[in-house]
Amino acid sequence: MLERLFDLPRTQRILYFAGFLAFLLFLYVFLFYWPRSQQLAEKREAISSSLQERDRLSALAANLEKAEEEVRELDARLKEAAAQLPDEKEIPDLLSSISSLGRESGLEVLLFKLKPEAFQDFYAEVPVEMAVRGGYHQVAVFFDKVRRLDRIINIADITLKEPNPTDGQVVINAAFSATTFRFLSKEERDRIAAEKKKAAEK
């Protein structure tokens, strides 16, 4: 067969060799290149998908860490706020402390009257009407002690009257309001929300 091939004219031999090479190339492409190429594409797609999933999980992990940090910060702020806003059970002790501070400062407590609470969304204002008698310095000391309490207490509407020199100092009557705040219970918040909704529907 080879002798016949070599006996053919040069042009035909080239054509036969070219055809044979083309056939081998076709076999290589069909049996090896295409399957491997498809496998390679699948591998690349799998790698790309894995990288995307890794990046997604990394982002989730980073966001989770950030979210946990934010939750910790919010918890700390809530604890700080809770320390400054007592609940209903602590209010009597707090008011007793304010009255005691007045006496410790050398003041005569003339009036200590708890007024109706003013309800907000999640807290209530607890106002107390107070009147004391003593020296300017003693009144200032009392206000400073109230300011240093862990709880939030606002002193407002201060009036000073009836100055009277006594034992080398000027004694005055001081009237003011001392307002503290407390957290509302869940039942109170629900009741207030229901009242506001009912009022809005009218």
Phi and psi restraints in degrees (value plus and minus 20) as a CYANA .aco file:
   2 LEU   PHI     -89.2   -49.2
   2 LEU   PSI     -55.7   -15.7
   3 GLU   PHI     -84.1   -44.1
   3 GLU   PSI     -59.5   -19.5
   4 ARG   PHI     -84.0   -44.0
   4 ARG   PSI     -58.6   -18.6
   5 LEU   PHI     -84.5   -44.5
   5 LEU   PSI     -61.5   -21.5
   6 PHE   PHI     -93.5   -53.5
   6 PHE   PSI     -40.1    -0.1
   7 ASP   PHI     -98.6   -58.6
   7 ASP   PSI     -36.8     3.2
   8 LEU   PHI     -89.1   -49.1
   8 LEU   PSI     136.8   176.8
   9 PRO   PHI     -79.2   -39.2
   9 PRO   PSI     135.7   175.7
  10 ARG   PHI     -77.7   -37.7
  10 ARG   PSI     -59.1   -19.1
  11 THR   PHI     -84.7   -44.7
  11 THR   PSI     -63.2   -23.2
  12 GLN   PHI     -86.5   -46.5
  12 GLN   PSI     -59.5   -19.5
  13 ARG   PHI     -80.3   -40.3
  13 ARG   PSI     -61.9   -21.9
  14 ILE   PHI     -82.5   -42.5
  14 ILE   PSI     -60.6   -20.6
  15 LEU   PHI     -84.8   -44.8
  15 LEU   PSI     -62.4   -22.4
  16 TYR   PHI     -82.3   -42.3
  16 TYR   PSI     -66.6   -26.6
  17 PHE   PHI     -81.3   -41.3
  17 PHE   PSI     -62.3   -22.3
  18 ALA   PHI     -82.5   -42.5
  18 ALA   PSI     -61.8   -21.8
  19 GLY   PHI     -84.9   -44.9
  19 GLY   PSI     -62.0   -22.0
  20 PHE   PHI     -83.0   -43.0
  20 PHE   PSI     -64.2   -24.2
  21 LEU   PHI     -83.6   -43.6
  21 LEU   PSI     -58.0   -18.0
  22 ALA   PHI     -85.0   -45.0
  22 ALA   PSI     -57.9   -17.9
  23 PHE   PHI     -85.5   -45.5
  23 PHE   PSI     -63.9   -23.9
  24 LEU   PHI     -82.6   -42.6
  24 LEU   PSI     -60.9   -20.9
  25 LEU   PHI     -83.4   -43.4
  25 LEU   PSI     -59.8   -19.8
  26 PHE   PHI     -83.7   -43.7
  26 PHE   PSI     -63.1   -23.1
  27 LEU   PHI     -82.2   -42.2
  27 LEU   PSI     -63.1   -23.1
  28 TYR   PHI     -81.4   -41.4
  28 TYR   PSI     -67.5   -27.5
  29 VAL   PHI     -83.5   -43.5
  29 VAL   PSI     -65.1   -25.1
  30 PHE   PHI     -91.2   -51.2
  30 PHE   PSI     -60.0   -20.0
  31 LEU   PHI    -111.3   -71.3
  31 LEU   PSI     -47.3    -7.3
  32 PHE   PHI    -139.4   -99.4
  32 PHE   PSI     -74.0   -34.0
  33 TYR   PHI     -86.5   -46.5
  33 TYR   PSI     -72.2   -32.2
  34 TRP   PHI     -81.1   -41.1
  34 TRP   PSI     -68.2   -28.2
  35 PRO   PHI     -79.9   -39.9
  35 PRO   PSI     -64.2   -24.2
  36 ARG   PHI     -85.5   -45.5
  36 ARG   PSI     -58.6   -18.6
  37 SER   PHI     -82.8   -42.8
  37 SER   PSI     -61.2   -21.2
  38 GLN   PHI     -86.6   -46.6
  38 GLN   PSI     -62.2   -22.2
  39 GLN   PHI     -82.0   -42.0
  39 GLN   PSI     -61.5   -21.5
  40 LEU   PHI     -83.1   -43.1
  40 LEU   PSI     -61.6   -21.6
  41 ALA   PHI     -83.3   -43.3
  41 ALA   PSI     -60.8   -20.8
  42 GLU   PHI     -85.2   -45.2
  42 GLU   PSI     -60.4   -20.4
  43 LYS   PHI     -83.4   -43.4
  43 LYS   PSI     -63.6   -23.6
  44 ARG   PHI     -82.6   -42.6
  44 ARG   PSI     -62.0   -22.0
  45 GLU   PHI     -83.6   -43.6
  45 GLU   PSI     -60.9   -20.9
  46 ALA   PHI     -84.3   -44.3
  46 ALA   PSI     -61.8   -21.8
  47 ILE   PHI     -83.7   -43.7
  47 ILE   PSI     -64.7   -24.7
  48 SER   PHI     -81.9   -41.9
  48 SER   PSI     -62.5   -22.5
  49 SER   PHI     -84.0   -44.0
  49 SER   PSI     -61.3   -21.3
  50 SER   PHI     -84.3   -44.3
  50 SER   PSI     -60.0   -20.0
  51 LEU   PHI     -84.8   -44.8
  51 LEU   PSI     -62.3   -22.3
  52 GLN   PHI     -83.2   -43.2
  52 GLN   PSI     -62.5   -22.5
  53 GLU   PHI     -85.2   -45.2
  53 GLU   PSI     -59.7   -19.7
  54 ARG   PHI     -82.0   -42.0
  54 ARG   PSI     -64.9   -24.9
  55 ASP   PHI     -83.3   -43.3
  55 ASP   PSI     -58.5   -18.5
  56 ARG   PHI     -84.4   -44.4
  56 ARG   PSI     -64.8   -24.8
  57 LEU   PHI     -87.1   -47.1
  57 LEU   PSI     -56.6   -16.6
  58 SER   PHI     -83.2   -43.2
  58 SER   PSI     -62.6   -22.6
  59 ALA   PHI     -83.6   -43.6
  59 ALA   PSI     -60.8   -20.8
  60 LEU   PHI     -83.2   -43.2
  60 LEU   PSI     -62.3   -22.3
  61 ALA   PHI     -83.2   -43.2
  61 ALA   PSI     -62.8   -22.8
  62 ALA   PHI     -84.1   -44.1
  62 ALA   PSI     -63.5   -23.5
  63 ASN   PHI     -86.1   -46.1
  63 ASN   PSI     -55.4   -15.4
  64 LEU   PHI     -84.3   -44.3
  64 LEU   PSI     -64.4   -24.4
  65 GLU   PHI     -82.0   -42.0
  65 GLU   PSI     -61.8   -21.8
  66 LYS   PHI     -84.7   -44.7
  66 LYS   PSI     -62.7   -22.7
  67 ALA   PHI     -83.5   -43.5
  67 ALA   PSI     -62.2   -22.2
  68 GLU   PHI     -83.2   -43.2
  68 GLU   PSI     -58.5   -18.5
  69 GLU   PHI     -85.3   -45.3
  69 GLU   PSI     -61.9   -21.9
  70 GLU   PHI     -84.1   -44.1
  70 GLU   PSI     -59.3   -19.3
  71 VAL   PHI     -82.8   -42.8
  71 VAL   PSI     -62.2   -22.2
  72 ARG   PHI     -81.9   -41.9
  72 ARG   PSI     -61.6   -21.6
  73 GLU   PHI     -84.6   -44.6
  73 GLU   PSI     -61.7   -21.7
  74 LEU   PHI     -84.9   -44.9
  74 LEU   PSI     -59.5   -19.5
  75 ASP   PHI     -80.7   -40.7
  75 ASP   PSI     -62.2   -22.2
  76 ALA   PHI     -84.2   -44.2
  76 ALA   PSI     -61.8   -21.8
  77 ARG   PHI     -85.8   -45.8
  77 ARG   PSI     -59.4   -19.4
  78 LEU   PHI     -83.5   -43.5
  78 LEU   PSI     -62.5   -22.5
  79 LYS   PHI     -83.2   -43.2
  79 LYS   PSI     -59.8   -19.8
  80 GLU   PHI     -84.8   -44.8
  80 GLU   PSI     -62.8   -22.8
  81 ALA   PHI     -85.9   -45.9
  81 ALA   PSI     -59.7   -19.7
  82 ALA   PHI     -84.0   -44.0
  82 ALA   PSI     -53.2   -13.2
  83 ALA   PHI     -88.0   -48.0
  83 ALA   PSI     -48.3    -8.3
  84 GLN   PHI    -112.5   -72.5
  84 GLN   PSI     -42.8    -2.8
  85 LEU   PHI    -133.5   -93.5
  85 LEU   PSI      84.2   124.2
  86 PRO   PHI     -92.8   -52.8
  86 PRO   PSI     145.6   185.6
  87 ASP   PHI    -110.7   -70.7
  87 ASP   PSI     159.8   199.8
  88 GLU   PHI     -80.2   -40.2
  88 GLU   PSI     -55.2   -15.2
  89 LYS   PHI     -86.4   -46.4
  89 LYS   PSI     -47.5    -7.5
  90 GLU   PHI    -107.8   -67.8
  90 GLU   PSI     -33.8     6.2
  91 ILE   PHI     -78.9   -38.9
  91 ILE   PSI     -67.1   -27.1
  92 PRO   PHI     -76.9   -36.9
  92 PRO   PSI     -62.2   -22.2
  93 ASP   PHI     -84.2   -44.2
  93 ASP   PSI     -59.7   -19.7
  94 LEU   PHI     -85.0   -45.0
  94 LEU   PSI     -64.8   -24.8
  95 LEU   PHI     -84.3   -44.3
  95 LEU   PSI     -57.7   -17.7
  96 SER   PHI     -82.7   -42.7
  96 SER   PSI     -58.1   -18.1
  97 SER   PHI     -84.4   -44.4
  97 SER   PSI     -60.6   -20.6
  98 ILE   PHI     -82.5   -42.5
  98 ILE   PSI     -65.3   -25.3
  99 SER   PHI     -82.2   -42.2
  99 SER   PSI     -61.3   -21.3
 100 SER   PHI     -84.8   -44.8
 100 SER   PSI     -57.1   -17.1
 101 LEU   PHI     -81.8   -41.8
 101 LEU   PSI     -56.6   -16.6
 102 GLY   PHI     -81.6   -41.6
 102 GLY   PSI     -66.4   -26.4
 103 ARG   PHI     -87.6   -47.6
 103 ARG   PSI     -59.2   -19.2
 104 GLU   PHI     -83.5   -43.5
 104 GLU   PSI     -47.6    -7.6
 105 SER   PHI    -102.2   -62.2
 105 SER   PSI     -19.2    20.8
 106 GLY   PHI      69.7   109.7
 106 GLY   PSI      -4.0    36.0
 107 LEU   PHI    -116.9   -76.9
 107 LEU   PSI     130.7   170.7
 108 GLU   PHI    -114.9   -74.9
 108 GLU   PSI      97.9   137.9
 109 VAL   PHI    -101.8   -61.8
 109 VAL   PSI      91.0   131.0
 110 LEU   PHI    -109.0   -69.0
 110 LEU   PSI     -52.6   -12.6
 111 LEU   PHI    -166.9  -126.9
 111 LEU   PSI     113.8   153.8
 112 PHE   PHI    -164.4  -124.4
 112 PHE   PSI      73.0   113.0
 113 LYS   PHI    -141.3  -101.3
 113 LYS   PSI      97.2   137.2
 114 LEU   PHI     -95.8   -55.8
 114 LEU   PSI     107.6   147.6
 115 LYS   PHI    -123.6   -83.6
 115 LYS   PSI     146.4   186.4
 116 PRO   PHI     -79.2   -39.2
 116 PRO   PSI     122.5   162.5
 117 GLU   PHI     -93.2   -53.2
 117 GLU   PSI     130.6   170.6
 118 ALA   PHI    -131.7   -91.7
 118 ALA   PSI      98.1   138.1
 119 PHE   PHI    -109.4   -69.4
 119 PHE   PSI     114.3   154.3
 120 GLN   PHI    -133.1   -93.1
 120 GLN   PSI    -185.2  -145.2
 121 ASP   PHI     -83.2   -43.2
 121 ASP   PSI     -67.6   -27.6
 122 PHE   PHI    -149.4  -109.4
 122 PHE   PSI     -17.4    22.6
 123 TYR   PHI    -163.2  -123.2
 123 TYR   PSI     146.7   186.7
 124 ALA   PHI    -145.5  -105.5
 124 ALA   PSI     120.7   160.7
 125 GLU   PHI    -105.2   -65.2
 125 GLU   PSI     113.0   153.0
 126 VAL   PHI    -137.7   -97.7
 126 VAL   PSI      73.1   113.1
 127 PRO   PHI    -107.5   -67.5
 127 PRO   PSI     123.5   163.5
 128 VAL   PHI    -148.9  -108.9
 128 VAL   PSI     108.6   148.6
 129 GLU   PHI    -109.7   -69.7
 129 GLU   PSI     104.9   144.9
 130 MET   PHI    -147.1  -107.1
 130 MET   PSI     129.9   169.9
 131 ALA   PHI    -161.9  -121.9
 131 ALA   PSI     112.5   152.5
 132 VAL   PHI    -153.2  -113.2
 132 VAL   PSI     143.5   183.5
 133 ARG   PHI    -152.5  -112.5
 133 ARG   PSI     111.8   151.8
 134 GLY   PHI     151.7   191.7
 134 GLY   PSI    -191.1  -151.1
 135 GLY   PHI     -99.4   -59.4
 135 GLY   PSI     142.2   182.2
 136 TYR   PHI     -74.2   -34.2
 136 TYR   PSI     -66.3   -26.3
 137 HIS   PHI     -83.2   -43.2
 137 HIS   PSI     -60.8   -20.8
 138 GLN   PHI     -84.5   -44.5
 138 GLN   PSI     -59.4   -19.4
 139 VAL   PHI     -83.8   -43.8
 139 VAL   PSI     -63.2   -23.2
 140 ALA   PHI     -83.6   -43.6
 140 ALA   PSI     -60.1   -20.1
 141 VAL   PHI     -82.4   -42.4
 141 VAL   PSI     -62.2   -22.2
 142 PHE   PHI     -81.4   -41.4
 142 PHE   PSI     -67.7   -27.7
 143 PHE   PHI     -80.5   -40.5
 143 PHE   PSI     -58.5   -18.5
 144 ASP   PHI     -86.7   -46.7
 144 ASP   PSI     -59.8   -19.8
 145 LYS   PHI     -85.3   -45.3
 145 LYS   PSI     -59.9   -19.9
 146 VAL   PHI     -83.6   -43.6
 146 VAL   PSI     -59.9   -19.9
 147 ARG   PHI     -83.0   -43.0
 147 ARG   PSI     -51.3   -11.3
 148 ARG   PHI    -103.9   -63.9
 148 ARG   PSI     -24.8    15.2
 149 LEU   PHI     -85.2   -45.2
 149 LEU   PSI     132.2   172.2
 150 ASP   PHI     -86.5   -46.5
 150 ASP   PSI     -47.7    -7.7
 151 ARG   PHI    -101.4   -61.4
 151 ARG   PSI     135.6   175.6
 152 ILE   PHI    -102.3   -62.3
 152 ILE   PSI     100.3   140.3
 153 ILE   PHI    -156.6  -116.6
 153 ILE   PSI     102.0   142.0
 154 ASN   PHI    -119.7   -79.7
 154 ASN   PSI     107.4   147.4
 155 ILE   PHI    -120.9   -80.9
 155 ILE   PSI     105.9   145.9
 156 ALA   PHI    -165.6  -125.6
 156 ALA   PSI     151.9   191.9
 157 ASP   PHI      34.0    74.0
 157 ASP   PSI      29.5    69.5
 158 ILE   PHI    -101.3   -61.3
 158 ILE   PSI     109.9   149.9
 159 THR   PHI    -148.7  -108.7
 159 THR   PSI     114.0   154.0
 160 LEU   PHI    -135.1   -95.1
 160 LEU   PSI     108.3   148.3
 161 LYS   PHI    -169.5  -129.5
 161 LYS   PSI     150.8   190.8
 162 GLU   PHI      32.8    72.8
 162 GLU   PSI      34.4    74.4
 163 PRO   PHI     -85.0   -45.0
 163 PRO   PSI     116.6   156.6
 164 ASN   PHI    -164.1  -124.1
 164 ASN   PSI      93.7   133.7
 165 PRO   PHI     -83.9   -43.9
 165 PRO   PSI     103.4   143.4
 166 THR   PHI    -162.3  -122.3
 166 THR   PSI     103.7   143.7
 167 ASP   PHI      32.0    72.0
 167 ASP   PSI      23.5    63.5
 168 GLY   PHI      62.3   102.3
 168 GLY   PSI     -15.1    24.9
 169 GLN   PHI    -157.3  -117.3
 169 GLN   PSI     140.3   180.3
 170 VAL   PHI    -111.6   -71.6
 170 VAL   PSI      98.3   138.3
 171 VAL   PHI    -116.7   -76.7
 171 VAL   PSI     114.8   154.8
 172 ILE   PHI    -150.1  -110.1
 172 ILE   PSI     142.5   182.5
 173 ASN   PHI    -120.3   -80.3
 173 ASN   PSI     104.5   144.5
 174 ALA   PHI    -135.9   -95.9
 174 ALA   PSI     106.3   146.3
 175 ALA   PHI    -137.4   -97.4
 175 ALA   PSI     120.9   160.9
 176 PHE   PHI    -184.7  -144.7
 176 PHE   PSI     150.1   190.1
 177 SER   PHI    -131.9   -91.9
 177 SER   PSI     116.0   156.0
 178 ALA   PHI    -134.9   -94.9
 178 ALA   PSI      95.0   135.0
 179 THR   PHI    -133.5   -93.5
 179 THR   PSI     103.4   143.4
 180 THR   PHI    -132.9   -92.9
 180 THR   PSI    -199.8  -159.8
 181 PHE   PHI    -156.8  -116.8
 181 PHE   PSI     133.0   173.0
 182 ARG   PHI    -161.1  -121.1
 182 ARG   PSI     132.3   172.3
 183 PHE   PHI     -90.0   -50.0
 183 PHE   PSI     122.9   162.9
 184 LEU   PHI    -104.8   -64.8
 184 LEU   PSI     124.6   164.6
 185 SER   PHI     -92.7   -52.7
 185 SER   PSI     146.2   186.2
 186 LYS   PHI     -80.7   -40.7
 186 LYS   PSI     -59.7   -19.7
 187 GLU   PHI     -82.1   -42.1
 187 GLU   PSI     -61.4   -21.4
 188 GLU   PHI     -86.4   -46.4
 188 GLU   PSI     -62.1   -22.1
 189 ARG   PHI     -82.4   -42.4
 189 ARG   PSI     -62.3   -22.3
 190 ASP   PHI     -84.0   -44.0
 190 ASP   PSI     -61.2   -21.2
 191 ARG   PHI     -84.5   -44.5
 191 ARG   PSI     -63.7   -23.7
 192 ILE   PHI     -85.4   -45.4
 192 ILE   PSI     -61.3   -21.3
 193 ALA   PHI     -82.5   -42.5
 193 ALA   PSI     -59.6   -19.6
 194 ALA   PHI     -87.6   -47.6
 194 ALA   PSI     -58.7   -18.7
 195 GLU   PHI     -85.2   -45.2
 195 GLU   PSI     -61.1   -21.1
 196 LYS   PHI     -86.4   -46.4
 196 LYS   PSI     -60.2   -20.2
 197 LYS   PHI     -84.5   -44.5
 197 LYS   PSI     -61.1   -21.1
 198 LYS   PHI     -85.2   -45.2
 198 LYS   PSI     -60.9   -20.9
 199 ALA   PHI     -86.3   -46.3
 199 ALA   PSI     -55.8   -15.8
 200 ALA   PHI     -89.3   -49.3
 200 ALA   PSI     -48.4    -8.4
 201 GLU   PHI     -99.2   -59.2
 201 GLU   PSI     -35.2     4.8
